[in-house]
């Protein structure tokens, strides 16, 4: 029984053992507390960079959103500002302006000197490079749109503007004006005038009355009221031009294509259908002030009616070119007559 009681008694520890255990527990608790504090500090240190990275990312996102919200032209404006700042450097800009000023000033001086030398070598009164002058061209009056003379004999409104055009063109050829301003020259020879280039030259008379039935003096309608229209042809002026071999330049008209009988009769005025030699040479507008270009009038007295008739009038003479494909007015002119009744 005693043995059983002894067996049930609790174990006995030496004195002070409990105190050592309690001290050890306190040490362990302090150690654990220190480790927890260090862990918290490390966690805080690790969290700080993460927060900074998040803040940087947020700022970048804000900037991207701000750039998206800004207009597209802002980038170009910034580029222009950068270019402007680069170019508008006071020191560099001043030097560039000085260099360009000297360059262009010297260039202008050289060009001015060349032009001055050129004008000294060229006469304002006579052509210098005559080989570049084309053969004479021609023009006709009255003026017609696209060179189509389309009118009805019984309707004056359709041909009255032709009459007005011819009257206005022939005002400078009035007999009284020609007798007052120009001289009566002998026909059939050149009117050559000697003297200095800058001296005024005289001009030979070409009177309106030379055109007879196409002068508008005998018939004020120039034949348009009767279906027999007059058309005037003038050779363009060329300084120093003279018909070669002393043969006057003549005018010849015919049907361009189609039946030649569509034009059965043409009267020319002057009757020779030529430009007399006395009106050549021409000395230029500076000295030949009162010069009046000679004319040849074509009076179409018998033309088929109520259909379009293409007419070709050419200059004929030595050295005259009238078959230039690219220029239909060098030595020739083509127009259409459509006379309705």
C-alpha positions as a printed NumPy array, in Angstrom:
array([[   0.   ,    0.   ,    0.   ],
       [   2.791,    2.308,    0.873],
       [   4.461,    1.453,   -2.391],
       [   1.319,    2.42 ,   -4.286],
       [   1.093,    5.721,   -2.463],
       [   4.659,    6.417,   -3.191],
       [   4.102,    5.66 ,   -6.804],
       [   1.267,    8.208,   -6.971],
       [   3.282,   11.079,   -5.562],
       [   4.403,   13.674,   -8.12 ],
       [   7.967,   13.921,   -9.154],
       [  10.038,   16.178,   -7.099],
       [  12.389,   18.709,   -8.771],
       [  15.382,   20.295,   -7.236],
       [  15.025,   23.692,   -5.706],
       [  15.306,   26.555,   -8.153],
       [  14.512,   24.485,  -11.208],
       [  11.171,   26.175,  -11.689],
       [  12.815,   29.538,  -11.512],
       [  15.264,   28.56 ,  -14.215],
       [  12.455,   27.451,  -16.454],
       [  10.574,   30.68 ,  -15.994],
       [  13.725,   32.676,  -16.776],
       [  14.249,   30.645,  -19.907],
       [  10.664,   31.243,  -21.003],
       [  11.111,   34.968,  -20.569],
       [  14.284,   34.877,  -22.633],
       [  12.517,   32.935,  -25.344],
       [   9.637,   35.362,  -25.327],
       [  12.017,   38.321,  -25.611],
       [  13.842,   36.619,  -28.471],
       [  10.607,   35.964,  -30.296],
       [   9.485,   39.547,  -29.785],
       [  12.781,   40.825,  -31.202],
       [  12.458,   38.586,  -34.229],
       [   8.908,   39.771,  -34.828],
       [  10.017,   43.395,  -34.658],
       [  12.848,   42.729,  -37.114],
       [  10.46 ,   40.948,  -39.452],
       [   8.041,   43.877,  -39.308],
       [  10.873,   46.327,  -40.021],
       [  12.042,   44.237,  -42.982],
       [   8.49 ,   44.052,  -44.274],
       [   8.151,   47.802,  -44.034],
       [  11.496,   48.28 ,  -45.828],
       [  10.361,   45.911,  -48.593],
       [   7.048,   47.695,  -48.914],
       [   8.573,   51.168,  -49.383],
       [  10.102,   50.444,  -52.856],
       [   6.888,   48.757,  -53.901],
       [   4.936,   51.877,  -52.965],
       [   7.414,   54.07 ,  -54.822],
       [   7.139,   51.902,  -57.933],
       [   3.359,   52.039,  -57.747],
       [   3.462,   55.827,  -57.431],
       [   5.796,   56.086,  -60.451],
       [   3.516,   53.833,  -62.463],
       [   0.513,   55.952,  -61.512],
       [   2.353,   59.143,  -62.582],
       [   3.329,   57.56 ,  -65.905],
       [  -0.254,   56.482,  -66.514],
       [  -1.436,   60.016,  -65.752],
       [   1.095,   61.452,  -68.213],
       [   0.028,   58.976,  -70.895],
       [  -3.601,   59.844,  -70.335],
       [  -2.738,   63.533,  -70.461],
       [  -0.885,   63.07 ,  -73.757],
       [  -3.861,   61.206,  -75.183],
       [  -6.19 ,   63.982,  -74.112],
       [  -3.999,   66.679,  -75.739],
       [  -4.637,   67.493,  -79.446],
       [  -2.419,   65.877,  -82.049],
       [  -1.23 ,   69.222,  -83.344],
       [   0.479,   69.915,  -80.033],
       [   3.363,   67.629,  -81.024],
       [   3.874,   69.564,  -84.261],
       [   3.683,   72.792,  -82.337],
       [   6.386,   71.558,  -79.964],
       [   8.534,   70.569,  -82.927],
       [   8.081,   74.009,  -84.449],
       [   9.054,   75.585,  -81.173],
       [  12.205,   73.456,  -81.051],
       [  13.077,   74.402,  -84.641],
       [  12.375,   78.05 ,  -83.919],
       [  14.617,   77.957,  -80.859],
       [  17.316,   76.284,  -82.904],
       [  17.14 ,   78.74 ,  -85.771],
       [  16.558,   81.905,  -83.825],
       [  19.874,   81.979,  -82.13 ],
       [  20.897,   85.661,  -82.061],
       [  24.569,   85.001,  -82.687],
       [  24.136,   82.355,  -85.355],
       [  21.17 ,   84.104,  -86.99 ],
       [  23.027,   87.392,  -87.265],
       [  25.975,   85.703,  -88.937],
       [  23.704,   83.856,  -91.374],
       [  21.905,   87.061,  -92.328],
       [  25.19 ,   88.822,  -93.007],
       [  26.42 ,   85.955,  -95.198],
       [  23.188,   85.797,  -97.195],
       [  23.086,   89.559,  -97.603],
       [  26.6  ,   89.626,  -99.014],
       [  25.866,   86.654, -101.289],
       [  22.675,   88.073, -102.786],
       [  24.122,   91.564, -103.042],
       [  27.059,   90.273, -105.052],
       [  24.722,   88.128, -107.191],
       [  22.481,   91.111, -107.932],
       [  25.531,   93.205, -108.819],
       [  26.77 ,   90.578, -111.29 ],
       [  23.322,   90.244, -112.932],
       [  22.954,   94.019, -113.169],
       [  26.383,   94.319, -114.786],
       [  25.525,   91.579, -117.31 ],
       [  22.191,   93.186, -118.205],
       [  23.814,   96.597, -118.556],
       [  26.469,   95.173, -120.872],
       [  23.798,   93.357, -122.897],
       [  21.695,   96.493, -123.352],
       [  24.774,   98.403, -124.489],
       [  25.301,   95.824, -127.248],
       [  21.64 ,   95.763, -128.411],
       [  20.092,   98.537, -130.431],
       [  16.515,   99.462, -129.456],
       [  15.824,  100.521, -133.045],
       [  16.979,   97.534, -135.117],
       [  16.919,   93.786, -134.591],
       [  20.24 ,   92.251, -133.59 ],
       [  19.563,   88.532, -134.047],
       [  17.517,   88.57 , -137.255],
       [  18.09 ,   84.852, -137.883],
       [  15.698,   84.107, -135.001],
       [  12.817,   86.012, -136.639],
       [  10.089,   83.82 , -138.079],
       [   8.518,   84.409, -141.506],
       [   5.626,   86.871, -141.446],
       [   2.314,   85.758, -140.05 ],
       [  -1.135,   87.035, -140.973],
       [  -4.298,   88.204, -139.258],
       [  -7.791,   88.921, -140.522],
       [ -10.58 ,   91.356, -139.698],
       [ -13.386,   91.527, -138.71 ],
       [ -12.95 ,   89.56 , -135.53 ],
       [ -14.893,   86.281, -135.51 ],
       [ -15.104,   83.762, -132.707],
       [ -13.069,   80.677, -133.657],
       [ -12.705,   82.232, -137.121],
       [ -16.252,   81.184, -138.016],
       [ -18.206,   83.785, -140.004],
       [ -21.752,   82.599, -139.491],
       [ -24.629,   84.988, -140.297],
       [ -28.034,   85.264, -141.92 ],
       [ -28.444,   87.85 , -144.656],
       [ -32.054,   88.621, -143.698],
       [ -31.19 ,   89.107, -139.998],
       [ -28.988,   92.193, -139.466],
       [ -28.378,   91.308, -135.837],
       [ -26.302,   88.329, -136.973],
       [ -23.844,   90.374, -139.069],
       [ -23.996,   93.904, -137.617],
       [ -21.101,   93.231, -135.212],
       [ -18.871,   92.386, -138.201],
       [ -19.628,   95.775, -139.714],
       [ -18.865,   97.564, -136.459],
       [ -15.562,   95.696, -136.137],
       [ -14.477,   96.651, -139.667],
       [ -15.438,  100.313, -139.217],
       [ -13.455,  100.549, -136.019],
       [ -10.411,   98.872, -137.563],
       [ -10.378,  101.161, -140.603],
       [ -10.568,  104.454, -138.685],
       [  -6.792,  104.815, -138.855],
       [  -6.939,  104.341, -142.651],
       [  -9.281,  107.255, -143.369],
       [  -8.08 ,  109.238, -146.39 ],
       [  -7.984,  112.573, -144.574],
       [  -5.889,  111.146, -141.732],
       [  -3.47 ,  109.409, -144.09 ],
       [  -2.966,  112.559, -146.133],
       [  -2.269,  114.529, -142.983],
       [   0.165,  112.144, -141.314],
       [   1.896,  110.179, -144.089],
       [   3.489,  110.833, -147.463],
       [   2.511,  109.711, -150.954],
       [   5.223,  107.294, -152.078],
       [   5.833,  105.972, -155.59 ],
       [   4.592,  102.348, -155.912],
       [   6.688,   99.356, -156.866],
       [   9.887,  100.222, -154.968],
       [  11.239,  100.062, -151.424],
       [  10.966,  103.213, -149.328],
       [  14.47 ,  103.189, -147.844],
       [  15.325,  106.044, -145.495],
       [  18.912,  106.805, -144.573],
       [  20.087,  108.585, -141.456],
       [  20.65 ,  107.724, -137.831],
       [  18.748,  104.901, -136.242],
       [  17.046,  107.183, -133.749],
       [  15.704,  109.596, -136.374],
       [  11.961,  109.583, -137.033],
       [  11.01 ,  107.849, -140.26 ],
       [   8.254,  108.786, -142.673],
       [   5.458,  106.376, -143.589],
       [   3.701,  105.847, -146.891],
       [  -0.016,  106.425, -147.226],
       [  -2.429,  103.527, -147.323],
       [  -5.836,  105.076, -147.814],
       [  -9.116,  103.466, -147.002],
       [ -10.309,  104.209, -150.502],
       [  -7.71 ,  101.745, -151.855],
       [ -10.063,   98.959, -150.715],
       [ -12.89 ,  100.196, -152.972],
       [ -15.976,   97.961, -152.482],
       [ -14.553,   96.707, -149.184],
       [ -13.72 ,  100.166, -147.828],
       [ -17.139,  100.729, -146.269],
       [ -17.397,  104.031, -148.144],
       [ -19.512,  102.776, -151.051],
       [ -21.257,   99.995, -149.127],
       [ -21.498,  100.732, -145.371],
       [ -22.328,   97.07 , -144.675],
       [ -19.174,   95.726, -146.375],
       [ -21.311,   93.344, -148.433],
       [ -22.772,   91.469, -145.458],
       [ -26.3  ,   92.686, -146.184],
       [ -26.19 ,   91.014, -149.612],
       [ -24.37 ,   87.822, -148.649],
       [ -21.105,   89.021, -150.241],
       [ -18.867,   89.595, -147.211],
       [ -15.533,   91.427, -147.185],
       [ -12.645,   90.125, -145.096],
       [  -9.415,   92.075, -144.649],
       [  -6.011,   90.422, -144.385],
       [  -2.943,   92.054, -142.828],
       [   0.635,   90.819, -142.728],
       [   2.315,   91.152, -139.338],
       [   5.066,   93.723, -138.978],
       [   8.698,   92.61 , -138.937],
       [  11.44 ,   95.182, -138.41 ],
       [  13.686,   95.366, -141.459],
       [  11.645,   92.869, -143.514],
       [  11.802,   93.195, -147.298],
       [  10.177,   90.837, -149.803],
       [  12.961,   88.921, -151.506],
       [  14.034,   89.646, -155.074],
       [  11.852,   92.735, -155.143],
       [   8.693,   90.653, -155.716],
       [   5.665,   91.804, -153.722],
       [   3.984,   89.283, -151.437],
       [   0.613,   88.23 , -152.84 ],
       [  -2.536,   86.749, -151.312],
       [  -4.386,   83.737, -152.683],
       [  -7.595,   82.217, -151.277],
       [  -9.335,   78.948, -152.088],
       [ -11.544,   76.263, -150.606],
       [  -9.471,   74.377, -148.053],
       [ -11.255,   71.049, -148.505],
       [ -14.364,   70.044, -150.364],
       [ -15.784,   71.221, -153.64 ],
       [ -13.73 ,   74.044, -155.183],
       [ -16.908,   75.385, -156.811],
       [ -18.23 ,   76.364, -153.372],
       [ -16.345,   79.638, -153.971],
       [ -16.917,   80.74 , -157.542],
       [ -15.726,   84.332, -157.379],
       [ -13.387,   86.447, -155.2  ],
       [ -12.434,   90.08 , -155.844],
       [  -9.232,   91.427, -154.315],
       [  -8.476,   95.026, -153.355],
       [  -6.032,   96.398, -154.339],
       [  -6.573,   94.532, -157.615],
       [  -3.028,   93.173, -157.563],
       [  -3.887,   91.234, -154.365],
       [  -0.415,   92.103, -153.08 ],
       [   1.413,   94.234, -150.513],
       [   3.243,   96.926, -152.429],
       [   7.005,   97.305, -151.936],
       [   6.699,  100.967, -150.885],
       [   5.549,   99.895, -147.418],
       [   8.87 ,   98.168, -146.717],
       [  11.148,   98.096, -144.816],
       [   9.537,   98.75 , -141.47 ],
       [  11.841,  100.554, -139.008],
       [  10.087,   99.77 , -135.735],
       [   7.559,  101.558, -133.572],
       [  10.122,  103.861, -131.923],
       [  10.973,  105.688, -135.131],
       [   8.267,  104.597, -137.61 ],
       [   5.525,  106.113, -135.489],
       [   2.849,  106.759, -138.137],
       [   3.433,  103.527, -140.049],
       [   0.212,  101.97 , -141.332],
       [   0.289,   98.309, -142.312],
       [  -0.927,   97.626, -145.867],
       [  -4.066,   95.53 , -146.321],
       [  -5.545,   93.174, -148.879],
       [  -9.328,   92.867, -148.967],
       [ -11.048,   89.673, -150.142],
       [ -14.562,   90.248, -151.43 ],
       [ -16.406,   86.922, -151.613],
       [ -18.976,   87.822, -154.252],
       [ -20.183,   84.308, -155.092],
       [ -20.11 ,   81.717, -152.322],
       [ -22.449,   78.759, -151.921],
       [ -25.121,   79.509, -149.315],
       [ -26.561,   77.603, -146.35 ],
       [ -23.522,   75.457, -145.74 ],
       [ -20.135,   75.84 , -144.07 ],
       [ -17.3  ,   76.513, -146.494],
       [ -13.722,   76.261, -145.155],
       [ -11.492,   78.909, -146.728],
       [  -7.702,   79.023, -146.792],
       [  -5.824,   82.224, -147.595],
       [  -2.061,   82.055, -148.059],
       [   0.824,   84.416, -148.663],
       [   2.722,   83.744, -151.865],
       [   6.222,   85.008, -152.568],
       [   9.923,   84.272, -152.531],
       [  11.104,   83.245, -149.065],
       [   7.542,   83.061, -147.696],
       [   6.688,   79.979, -145.648],
       [   3.02 ,   78.981, -145.532],
       [   3.029,   75.269, -144.683],
       [   4.003,   75.195, -141.011],
       [   1.935,   72.459, -139.383],
       [   2.323,   73.622, -135.771],
       [   1.456,   77.264, -136.499],
       [  -1.509,   77.901, -138.776],
       [  -0.937,   81.661, -138.819],
       [   2.566,   81.646, -140.348],
       [   1.916,   82.66 , -143.928],
       [  -1.614,   81.261, -143.92 ],
       [  -5.002,   81.583, -142.252],
       [  -8.034,   79.286, -142.311],
       [ -11.59 ,   80.396, -141.558],
       [ -15.148,   79.277, -142.288],
       [ -17.928,   81.054, -144.171],
       [ -21.503,   80.015, -143.441],
       [ -23.899,   82.385, -145.202],
       [ -27.576,   81.668, -144.617],
       [ -30.435,   83.176, -146.578]])
